[in-house]
Amino acid sequence: MIEPNLTEFGTILIFIMGGILFVTVGLFVAKLIRPNRPNYEKLTTYESGEETIGTAWGQFNIKFYIVALIFLLFEVEIIYLFPWAIIFGDKALIEGTDYAWAWFAITEMFIFIFVLALGLAYAWRKGYLDWVRPMNKVSDFKSPIPTGAYNHLKK
């Protein structure tokens, strides 16, 4: 009798194919059994339950975009710390090994973290992490209602 010999990559491939098949079949079945009764109200565009006003080309401060990019940059670079920590932790558990690799690995990781900190310091120094603060403006509005009327309402 021949035993199936599947590598770890084959197992991962089967899980990926199974996931894609599960999603595809689920979406197809949902399309078959859901009701399809479009009307004006269902086809209108809304944002968070509110009617949209104007076009989608609204302006916003570019610093939001820059902060998001910096966040993604550091988030992706932090991902590189996990494999290092796993390998470093596994090798540290093995007894009787030469620990010269440990000093090399620690030095390498401190250099990596230093480069990340240098990038963060650069972004901070350039002001990319500063939020725009609104200017406090004193209103020059003169109310036609006397101040005594406001005091009467507060009672």
N, C-alpha and C positions, 0 to 999 in steps of 0.2 A: 504494500500500500504506500502510495506517495503522499508525504506530508507537505502541506503548503508551507512554503518558506517566504515570509513577507518581511521586508526590511522595515525599519522605522519610518523611512520616507514613504514607503507604500502605505503604511497605516495612516500617515498624515494625509496622503493623497485621497484615500478612501473617505476620511472624515471631511475633507474639503468638498469632494464630489457629493457626499451625502448632504452636506449643508446647502450646497447650491441646489440640489434636487428638492430638498425640503422647502426652501424658499420659493422656488419656481412652482412647485405643485400647490403650495399654499396660496400663492397669488392667483394662479389659474382657477382654483376651486372657488376662491372668494369672488372672482370676476363672474363666474357662472351663477352663483347663488344670490348675489346681492341684487337689490332692486335698482333699476335704472330709470329714474323719473326726474330729469333735469328741469329746473325752472329758473326764473330770473334771479330769485333770492339765493339759490345755491350756486349760481355761476358768477356772482359778484365777488369782487376782490375786497378783502378786509384784512386788517392787521390787529390782532389781539381783540377781536370782537368789535373794532371800531371801523367806521367807514374811512376809506383812504381819502386824503386831501392832497391834491397836486400830483406831480409826477414822481416817479421813483428816483429821479436824479437829484434828490435833495443833497445839500452840502452839509458836511460834518467836518469836525476838526481832524486834521491829518494825524495828530498825535495819538488818537485812538488806534489808528492803523499801525503806527510805528510801535506802540506798546504791545499790540497783539503779535506783531512779527518778532519782537524781542522775546516775548514770552514763549512763542513756538520755538525759536532758536535755542533758548536755554532748555526747554523741555526736551527737545530732541537730543541735545548733547548730554543731558542727565541720563537718558536711556543707556548711553554707553557705560555708565557706572555700574549698572546691574550685572552684565556679564563679567566684568572685572571682579566685582564683589563675590560672585558665585565661584569663580575659579580660584580666587585668593582664599576664600573660606574652605573650599575643598582641599586645596594643597596644604593649608595650615593644619588640617586634621591628620594628614599622613605623617606618621612618626618615622624618624630616621632619614628624613630628606635633608638636603642641603638648603640652608635658608638664605643663600646669596640671591636667589630669585626673589625673595620677599622684599629685600631692600631695593632691588631694581623695580619691582612692581609698585612699591609705595612711592618711590621717587617719581616714577612715570605718572602715577595718578596725581601727585601733588603738582607736577608740571601741567597736567591737563586742567586741574582745578584752578591753577594760577592763570592760565590762558582764559578760562571762563570768567574769572574775577576781573581780569584786565579788560575784557569786552564789556562787562557790566559797568566798570568804572568809566570807560570811554563813553558809553551811552548816558550814564549819569552826568558826566562832566559836560557833554554836549547839550544837556537839557532835554533829552528825549523821554525821560521818565517823569518830567514835571507836568502836572495837570494844569490846564489853563484855568486860572482863577478869575471869576468875574470881578470887574471893577465895582467897588461900592460907590454908588452915585447918589448924592443927596437930591431928593426930589424937590423941585421948585413949585410943586402943585399947591395952589392956594384954594382951599375948600370954601365954597360959598356958605356952608353950614357952620354956624358958630360952634366953638369948642364946648360950650356949655351943653349943647344938645348931645354931643358924644358922651360927656360925663353922665348925663341923665340916663342914657341907654345902658351904661355899664352897671348901674345900680341894680 
